[in-house]
Amino acid sequence: MDFKNTSDFVSGFWNFWVIGVSLASIVGCGVFLLIQDKAKTSAGNTTGHVWDETLQEYSNPLPNWWRWMFYITVIFGLVYVVLYPGLGNMAGTFGWTMRGQYEDEMKKAEEQYAPKFNQFLKMDIVAVAANPEAKEMGQRLFLTYCAQCHGSDAGGTASFPNLKDGDWLWGGAPDKIKETIVAGRTGVMTPKGTKPDMDGEQVKDVVHYVRSLSGLSSDSIRAQRGKDLYPQACAACHGPDGKGNADAGYPNLTDKVWLYSSQEASMMETVTKGRTNQMPAFGEFLGPAKVHLLTAYVWGLGGGVKAEAKPAAAAAAPEGMSGMAGTEGMAADKK
């Protein structure tokens, strides 16, 4: 899009164009009705038009109830565009807006339900996860905001992580899970299948070496050649032993968890073209209380790990976030 020309669509001309078209449409309907009222009609007589040998058009006026219904509709339309925003950028005398109505409804809902959510906010994540009522509330939040990607059972699917296993790209401790929900994650696996990185054969060699790390079937000769290529091509992110780095979101290549499938073709596509995954941030949208409940629910699904012991000086620090989503690094295949 040429942004230099976008002003053409928000200039005063288009505002008056919309007003003119809207009023002309409503008033035009009224004028058409008046014309029809004055048109000569002959009840019981035909217009002379005949179809299919015997089908004739009669010249009968509209019933009064029907005609006045049309007039009322025209009047209603005129009153509506005066009271509500229906003419260009005119706000309407009532000052109503969809955003305003939404904000009012959200404010009322917050006043009604906030105490229910806030009762768990000061509780530890592990304790919240064990509370039946909190678990039920967390499940409803999950089904509303998370199931579209991770599935209603949290089992995930291709490119969306399984939240029930013990494999976490960014870590499965309560603070890490909360961190992911609040701020989101962006995982990027840079493409390696073009010069000056590797050609197609070298990519295949590296893929076979990576497959051998997790016990997948591999060609031993290619795996050996890939082992020599791995330090330069992959070790910077995934580590010399292929175990990744949860602090940076780099996947462990030695386990059997693969977000984009463990098929050779899929792995070669990952190395050649790279991958990009995005976990959206929900912190501002959901607020602290709902995030806390959702964190507890995800942690309690079975794949979460206990929080690491914190130094005394850091004990009072606020909780961080989760390992729920982004995919980064060569496999791009972990949570």
C-alpha positions in Angstrom: 0.0 0.0 0.0 1.2 3.5 -0.8 0.8 5.3 2.5 1.2 8.7 0.9 -2.2 8.3 -0.6 -4.1 7.0 2.5 -5.2 10.6 3.3 -7.5 10.3 0.2 -9.7 7.9 2.2 -9.9 10.1 5.4 -10.3 13.5 3.8 -13.4 15.6 4.3 -14.7 14.7 0.9 -15.3 11.1 1.8 -17.1 12.1 5.0 -19.6 14.2 3.0 -19.8 11.5 0.3 -21.0 9.0 3.0 -23.5 11.5 4.4 -24.9 12.3 1.0 -25.3 8.7 -0.1 -26.9 7.8 3.2 -29.4 10.6 3.2 -30.2 10.2 -0.5 -30.9 6.6 0.0 -33.4 7.2 2.9 -35.0 10.3 1.4 -35.1 8.6 -2.0 -37.2 5.8 -0.6 -39.7 8.3 0.8 -39.9 10.2 -2.5 -40.5 6.9 -4.4 -43.4 6.1 -2.0 -45.0 9.5 -2.6 -44.7 9.1 -6.4 -46.4 5.7 -6.2 -49.2 7.2 -4.0 -49.9 9.8 -6.7 -49.7 7.3 -9.6 -53.0 6.4 -11.2 -54.3 3.0 -10.3 -57.4 1.2 -11.4 -58.4 -1.4 -8.8 -59.6 -4.6 -10.5 -58.3 -3.6 -13.9 -55.1 -4.9 -15.6 -52.2 -3.0 -17.0 -52.4 -4.9 -20.2 -49.3 -7.0 -19.4 -49.8 -10.7 -19.9 -47.3 -13.6 -19.3 -47.5 -17.2 -20.1 -50.8 -16.7 -21.9 -53.0 -16.2 -18.8 -50.8 -14.5 -16.1 -52.0 -10.8 -16.0 -50.6 -7.8 -14.0 -53.3 -5.9 -12.1 -53.2 -2.2 -11.4 -54.0 -2.3 -7.6 -52.6 0.1 -5.0 -50.6 -1.1 -2.1 -52.5 -1.9 1.1 -52.5 1.1 3.5 -50.9 -0.9 6.3 -48.1 -1.9 4.0 -47.6 1.6 2.6 -47.5 3.2 6.1 -45.0 0.6 7.2 -42.7 1.9 4.5 -43.2 5.5 5.6 -42.5 4.6 9.2 -39.3 2.8 8.1 -38.1 6.0 6.3 -38.9 8.1 9.4 -37.2 5.7 11.7 -34.1 5.8 9.4 -33.9 9.6 9.6 -34.3 9.6 13.4 -31.7 6.9 13.8 -28.9 8.7 11.9 -29.6 11.8 14.0 -29.4 9.9 17.3 -26.7 7.4 16.5 -23.4 7.6 14.4 -24.7 6.8 10.9 -23.7 9.9 8.9 -19.9 9.9 8.2 -18.0 10.9 11.2 -20.9 12.6 13.0 -21.2 11.1 16.4 -25.0 11.3 16.8 -26.8 13.2 19.6 -26.7 10.3 22.0 -22.9 10.0 21.8 -23.1 6.2 21.6 -20.2 4.2 20.3 -19.5 0.5 20.1 -16.2 1.0 22.0 -18.0 2.9 24.7 -20.6 0.1 25.1 -17.9 -2.5 25.2 -15.9 -0.7 27.8 -19.1 -0.2 29.9 -19.9 -3.9 29.7 -16.4 -4.9 30.6 -16.4 -2.5 33.5 -19.6 -4.0 34.9 -18.2 -7.5 34.4 -15.0 -6.6 36.2 -16.9 -5.2 39.1 -19.0 -8.4 39.3 -16.4 -11.0 38.7 -13.1 -9.4 39.9 -13.5 -10.5 43.5 -14.0 -14.1 42.4 -10.7 -14.1 40.4 -8.8 -12.0 42.9 -9.3 -14.4 45.8 -6.6 -16.7 44.3 -4.2 -13.9 43.3 -2.2 -14.0 46.6 -2.0 -17.8 46.7 1.0 -19.7 45.5 0.7 -21.1 42.0 1.1 -24.7 43.2 -1.6 -24.2 45.8 -4.0 -22.6 43.2 -3.3 -25.6 40.9 -4.5 -27.9 43.6 -7.7 -26.0 44.3 -10.7 -27.6 42.5 -12.6 -24.3 42.1 -9.5 -22.5 40.7 -8.8 -25.4 38.4 -12.3 -25.2 37.0 -12.0 -21.5 36.4 -8.5 -21.9 34.9 -9.9 -24.5 32.5 -12.6 -22.1 31.3 -10.0 -19.5 30.7 -7.8 -22.0 28.8 -10.7 -23.1 26.6 -11.5 -19.5 25.8 -8.1 -18.1 25.1 -5.7 -21.0 24.5 -7.5 -24.0 23.1 -7.6 -22.5 19.6 -3.8 -23.2 19.3 -3.0 -25.8 22.0 -6.2 -27.8 21.6 -9.0 -28.3 24.1 -7.0 -31.1 25.8 -3.8 -29.0 25.7 -2.2 -31.7 23.6 -1.1 -29.3 20.9 -0.7 -30.1 17.2 1.9 -29.4 14.5 3.7 -26.1 15.3 1.7 -25.7 18.6 3.3 -27.2 21.7 1.9 -29.9 23.9 1.4 -28.4 27.3 1.0 -31.8 29.1 4.4 -33.3 28.6 7.6 -32.4 30.4 9.4 -30.7 27.5 9.5 -26.9 27.7 11.3 -24.6 25.3 11.4 -21.8 27.8 11.1 -23.7 31.0 8.1 -25.2 32.8 8.5 -23.6 36.2 5.5 -21.5 37.4 7.3 -18.2 37.0 8.4 -19.2 33.4 4.9 -20.2 32.5 3.5 -16.9 33.8 6.2 -15.0 31.9 5.2 -16.6 28.6 1.5 -15.9 29.2 2.1 -12.3 30.2 4.7 -11.2 27.6 4.4 -13.8 24.9 7.3 -15.5 23.1 8.8 -15.2 19.6 10.8 -18.1 18.4 13.0 -17.9 15.3 15.0 -20.6 13.7 17.3 -18.9 11.1 17.5 -20.6 7.7 20.7 -22.5 7.0 20.0 -24.0 3.6 21.6 -21.3 1.5 25.1 -20.0 0.9 27.3 -19.2 2.7 25.8 -21.7 5.2 25.2 -25.1 3.7 24.0 -26.7 0.4 21.3 -29.3 0.2 23.6 -32.3 0.8 25.2 -30.7 3.8 21.7 -29.9 5.2 20.8 -33.5 4.9 24.0 -34.6 6.6 23.3 -32.3 9.6 19.7 -33.5 9.8 20.9 -37.1 10.0 23.3 -36.2 12.7 20.5 -34.5 14.7 18.3 -37.5 14.2 21.0 -39.7 15.6 21.1 -37.5 18.7 17.5 -38.4 19.6 17.7 -42.1 18.6 15.8 -41.6 15.3 16.8 -43.7 12.3 19.7 -42.1 10.4 22.4 -42.9 7.8 25.6 -43.4 9.8 27.9 -42.0 7.0 25.8 -38.9 6.7 25.5 -38.5 10.4 29.3 -38.6 10.7 29.7 -35.9 8.1 26.9 -33.9 9.8 28.7 -34.2 13.1 31.6 -32.3 11.6 29.2 -29.6 10.3 27.2 -29.3 13.5 29.6 -27.2 15.6 29.7 -24.4 13.1 26.1 -24.6 11.9 24.1 -25.3 15.0 26.1 -25.4 18.2 25.9 -21.6 18.9 22.2 -22.0 19.7 21.7 -25.7 20.6 25.0 -26.2 22.4 27.8 -28.5 21.6 25.9 -31.5 23.0 22.6 -30.5 21.3 20.7 -30.1 24.6 19.7 -26.5 23.9 19.3 -23.6 26.3 16.0 -23.0 28.0 17.0 -19.5 29.1 17.2 -18.4 25.5 14.5 -20.7 24.2 16.7 -23.0 22.1 15.3 -26.5 21.8 16.9 -29.7 23.1 17.7 -31.8 20.0 18.5 -35.0 22.0 14.9 -35.9 23.1 12.1 -37.2 21.0 9.8 -34.1 21.1 9.4 -32.5 17.7 7.0 -29.6 17.2 7.1 -29.8 13.4 7.3 -33.6 13.1 10.4 -35.9 13.2 10.1 -36.9 9.6 13.3 -36.3 7.6 11.6 -34.1 5.1 10.1 -31.8 7.8 13.5 -31.5 9.6 15.2 -30.7 6.3 12.6 -28.0 5.7 13.3 -26.6 9.2 17.0 -26.4 8.6 16.7 -25.1 5.0 14.0 -22.5 5.4 14.0 -21.8 9.1 10.9 -21.4 11.3 9.1 -18.6 13.1 6.6 -19.1 15.9 4.7 -16.5 17.9 3.0 -16.9 21.2 0.9 -13.7 21.7 1.0 -11.8 25.0 -2.0 -12.0 27.2 -0.9 -10.0 30.2 -2.5 -6.7 29.5 -5.6 -8.3 28.1 -6.3 -10.7 30.9 -4.9 -8.9 33.9 -2.9 -10.3 36.8 -5.7 -12.4 38.4 -6.7 -14.3 35.3 -3.1 -14.8 34.3 -2.4 -16.3 37.7 -5.3 -18.7 37.4 -4.3 -19.7 33.8 -0.7 -20.2 34.9 -1.8 -22.5 37.7 -4.0 -24.5 35.3 -1.3 -24.9 32.7 1.3 -25.8 35.3 -1.1 -28.4 36.8 -1.7 -30.2 33.5 1.1 -32.6 34.3 4.1 -31.1 32.4 5.0 -28.3 34.8 8.1 -28.4 37.0 8.6 -27.1 40.5 10.0 -23.6 40.9 13.7 -23.4 41.5 14.9 -22.2 44.9 15.6 -18.5 44.8 18.4 -16.7 46.7 17.2 -14.9 49.8 17.9 -11.5 48.1 15.6 -12.4 45.2 12.9 -14.1 47.2 10.7 -10.9 47.2 11.1 -10.4 43.5 7.9 -10.6 41.4 7.1 -13.8 39.6 8.3 -14.1 36.0 6.7 -16.1 33.1 6.2 -19.5 31.2 7.6 -21.8 28.5 4.4 -22.2 26.8 4.8 -21.2 23.2 7.6 -19.8 21.1 9.8 -22.1 19.1 13.3 -21.1 18.5 16.4 -22.8 17.2 17.1 -25.5 14.7 14.4 -28.0 15.6 11.9 -25.3 16.5 10.1 -28.3 17.9 9.8 -27.7 21.7 7.7 -25.6 24.0 
